[in-house]
Amino acid sequence: MNSNKIKELKQKAKIVREGILDCIGIDKKGHLGGSMSSADLVAALYFYKMRINPDNPDDPDRDRIIFSKGHSVLAQYAVLAELGYFSKSELKNTKKLGSILQGHPETRTPAIEDNTGSLGQGLSIGIGMALAARLDHKVRENNFNYCTILVNKFLSNLYFENNRRFRSYNVLVFYK
């Protein structure tokens, strides 16, 4: 990755952080710290690494991201709005009754792969999706499921030790 791409991704992460603030607004509550700390990661994944297509969000060959750390989904919402999955004006409706954007990921939101919230849940979802794709013979060598998880010290060694095994399923895990 060259220095121009790094500058571009830093600018995208700044836009993501501004989108997070739009989600929170003046009068709402949310997990600002967790979302802000995820901005660089989601910017790098969505704007550099992942194979996605906002015009065809259900493309079977797309890469997927599962936010097991669901309370940080505001970062994902900001990226999805920036990519055109829905209007940026929708960010201001986050957590309002009837909005497609709620406090945790829900599949009624475009490009959200699964409802999450339990901190370790996304890993099993990501592996399950990868295995299903393998059984359907739809796996490309470079097709990935990305998972963000929040682990405590007790579980961190378990996930770290098994990360090589996860990679064989085309699942990349990011620990927070």
Buried (B, 14 or more C-beta within 10 A) or exposed (E): EEEEEEEBBEEBBEBBBBBBBBBBBEEEEBBBEBBBBBBBBBBBBBBEBBEBEEEEBEEEEBBBBBBBBBBBBBBBBBBBBBBEBBEBEBBBBBBEEEBBBBBBBBEEBBBBBBBBBEBBBBBEBBBBBBBEBEEEEEBEEEBBBBBBBBBEEEBEEEBEEEEEEBEEBBBBBBBB
